[in-house]
Amino acid sequence: MPCNINPNNVDSNYPIAGQDNDSQGFRDNFTNIKANFAFAKTEIEDLQKNSILKSALLGSTLNNDLNNAILYRARLKSNTSSFNNLGTKSGIVTVSFLDSNIQKITITNSVTLVLADFPSGEGIYASLRLWISVSSGTNRLVLPNSVAYGLNNIQNYNSQTKTIEFSELGNHMFEFSTVDGGTNFWITKIA
């Protein structure tokens, strides 16, 4: 948005001291001042709505949702990712992309995984790392049908049941990535 505030349309030399001044000059100055205030209000509100902020503005909550806007030539240093520990789970477990890019589940028995809320749109790649902590050898992770690629490289994957059976106790890290909003996922064993 271009800046519409025009400081030059206010006559700072008006009124002229020691003489009778035409009231039209006062009206013109006041009209231009009022118009500049209206422009300033609109431009400030636009900045408040569209700027990336370090902290919340007075009377508001911080919301830096960029809505898939593209950032060009960004140089990141010491950046981090959020982490979400879903705790101990069994049964159907939904893992939402909106909660974090790195999440952990401690599984007991079998877990049927649901991957949700991945962004969609032309040219968008999204990935989520899922840390699975296994405490017994009978634990299984049932993958959604949308996990279609990379399965041949997953140890102890059963294609008939779409299940990963954990023969080793401990921690396992998988990455799920998609370029079509979660219609199809690629799975990679990270650790």
Secondary structure by P-SEA (a helix, b strand, c coil): ccccccccccccccccccbbbbaaaaaaaaaaaaaaaaaaaaaaaaaaaccccccccccccccccccccccccccccbbbbbbbcccccccbbbbbcccccbbbbbccccccccccccccccbbbbbbbbbbbbccccbbbbbcccccccccccccccccccbbbbccccbbbbbbbbcccccbbbbbbcc
